[in-house]
Amino acid sequence: MAVADDIALIKRQEEILVFAAFDEAAAFKIGSAIRDRALAENLPVIVDIRTFDRPLFYAAMPGSNASNPDWARRKINVVKRFLKSTYRMVLEQQRADRTFKVGEGLDIADYVLAGGGFPVTVKGAGVIGVIAVSGLPEREDHGVVVDALCDHLGVDKRGLALLREAE
């Protein structure tokens, strides 16, 4: 699958995976589902769900490490700034060094091009927060979030899932 196809599919994910409303209960349910999957599949991730004004859910799985929360924080900053998924940003920017162009003025200490941050969008309100997963290869981090959102919103994930990179 070409990069352009992946970008188009991620845009579709962002358009479809929209909440009628989002609150602490929704964050807890989604975060718990990601945590349960991580425990069942031994995924060494952290999960950080927040609105732009406060954290709502956080969990660290066995095998995650001290750098994962910082990666998640920088992914959250990217979603907040650009209002789109971080994996889409990775594919659009195509920068192996994981930094934004110098002219963007975005410090690597606070922003990173790495998949796993997905916007929380509420119909009629727009992007109000982010779900971030860190600890797996970035395409998989992204996929974990998309799978959880599909399950929570009752959306068939087969039509929204990115193929594995080897496929």
GIJOMO-V12144 format. One record per residue. N is the residue number from 0. RES is the residue in one small letter. SS is DSSP state (~ for helix, > for strand, _ for the rest). D_FIRST is the distance of its C-alpha to the first C-alpha in Angstrom with 1 decimal. Layout:
N_RES_SS_D_FIRST / N_RES_SS_D_FIRST
This chain:
0_m___0.0 / 1_a___3.8 / 2_v_~_6.7 / 3_a_~_8.3 / 4_d_~_6.3 / 5_d_~_7.0 / 6_i_~_10.3 / 7_a_~_11.0 / 8_l_~_10.6 / 9_i_~_12.7 / 10_k_~_15.2 / 11_r_~_15.5 / 12_q_~_16.2 / 13_e_~_18.8 / 14_e_~_20.3 / 15_i_~_20.7 / 16_l___21.7 / 17_v_>_25.1 / 18_f_>_28.5 / 19_a___31.7 / 20_a___33.5 / 21_f___32.8 / 22_d___35.5 / 23_e_~_36.6 / 24_a_~_36.4 / 25_a_~_32.8 / 26_a_~_31.9 / 27_f_~_33.8 / 28_k_~_32.3 / 29_i_~_28.7 / 30_g_~_29.6 / 31_s_~_31.5 / 32_a_~_28.7 / 33_i_~_26.4 / 34_r_~_29.4 / 35_d_~_30.1 / 36_r_~_26.6 / 37_a_~_26.8 / 38_l_~_30.2 / 39_a_~_29.2 / 40_e_~_26.2 / 41_n___27.9 / 42_l___25.4 / 43_p___27.1 / 44_v___26.3 / 45_i_>_28.3 / 46_v_>_27.9 / 47_d_>_29.4 / 48_i_>_29.6 / 49_r_>_31.7 / 50_t_>_32.7 / 51_f___33.3 / 52_d___36.9 / 53_r_>_37.0 / 54_p_>_35.3 / 55_l_>_35.1 / 56_f_>_33.6 / 57_y_>_33.1 / 58_a_>_32.7 / 59_a_>_32.2 / 60_m___31.3 / 61_p___32.7 / 62_g___31.0 / 63_s___29.9 / 64_n___31.7 / 65_a___33.6 / 66_s___30.7 / 67_n_~_28.5 / 68_p_~_30.6 / 69_d_~_30.6 / 70_w_~_26.8 / 71_a_~_26.8 / 72_r_~_29.5 / 73_r_~_27.6 / 74_k_~_24.4 / 75_i_~_26.9 / 76_n_~_28.3 / 77_v_~_25.0 / 78_v_~_24.4 / 79_k_~_28.1 / 80_r_~_27.9 / 81_f_~_24.7 / 82_l___24.5 / 83_k___20.8 / 84_s___18.7 / 85_t_~_18.8 / 86_y_~_15.1 / 87_r_~_14.4 / 88_m_~_17.2 / 89_v_~_15.7 / 90_l_~_12.5 / 91_e_~_14.8 / 92_q_~_17.5 / 93_q___15.7 / 94_r___19.0 / 95_a___19.3 / 96_d___22.8 / 97_r___21.8 / 98_t___24.5 / 99_f___24.7 / 100_k___26.1 / 101_v_~_29.9 / 102_g_~_30.7 / 103_e_~_29.1 / 104_g___32.0 / 105_l___30.1 / 106_d___31.6 / 107_i___29.5 / 108_a___32.0 / 109_d___31.0 / 110_y___27.3 / 111_v___24.2 / 112_l___20.6 / 113_a___19.3 / 114_g___17.3 / 115_g___19.4 / 116_g_>_21.5 / 117_f_>_21.0 / 118_p_>_23.5 / 119_v_>_26.1 / 120_t_>_26.6 / 121_v_>_29.7 / 122_k___30.2 / 123_g___32.8 / 124_a___32.8 / 125_g_>_29.4 / 126_v_>_27.9 / 127_i_>_30.7 / 128_g_>_29.3 / 129_v_>_26.5 / 130_i_>_25.3 / 131_a_>_24.5 / 132_v_>_23.5 / 133_s_>_23.9 / 134_g___24.0 / 135_l___20.7 / 136_p___17.7 / 137_e_~_16.5 / 138_r_~_13.3 / 139_e_~_15.7 / 140_d_~_18.5 / 141_h_~_16.4 / 142_g_~_15.6 / 143_v_~_19.3 / 144_v_~_20.4 / 145_v_~_18.1 / 146_d_~_19.3 / 147_a_~_22.9 / 148_l_~_22.8 / 149_c_~_21.5 / 150_d_~_24.3 / 151_h_~_26.9 / 152_l_~_26.1 / 153_g___25.8 / 154_v___22.3 / 155_d___20.3 / 156_k_~_17.5 / 157_r_~_15.5 / 158_g_~_14.3 / 159_l___13.6 / 160_a___12.1 / 161_l___9.0 / 162_l___7.6 / 163_r___9.2 / 164_e___8.0 / 165_a___9.3 / 166_e___7.6
